[in-house]
């Protein structure tokens, strides 16, 4: 059974940084596409970034230039480095996995809270 466990969320001041991690188990991680989404209170879940099995990346407009998605296939882990954080980045961040690498997200983590506030 596929499991995704996020970590690294917390409270940070505007302009600060956080690195989120998502550890996957139960899948052939190296061929999976991985993604990060977020959901703020009262808003729909939105894409933040994705990374293909071969490392191609894609970002939302709000994440470009500030966030970096990466993966370590040896550790079955995907990361989201978030810099220059803004209050509007406050949300629950979710990790997602597409088993066939086709960006059809079949599995989701439980989410980790990121709060950007002074």
Secondary structure, 3 states (H helix, E strand, C coil): CCEEEEECCEEECCCCCEEEEEEEECCCHHHCEEEEEEECCCCCCEEEEEECCCCCEEECCCCCCCEEEEEECCCCEEEEEECCCCHHHCEEEEEEEECCCCCCCCEECCCEEEEECC
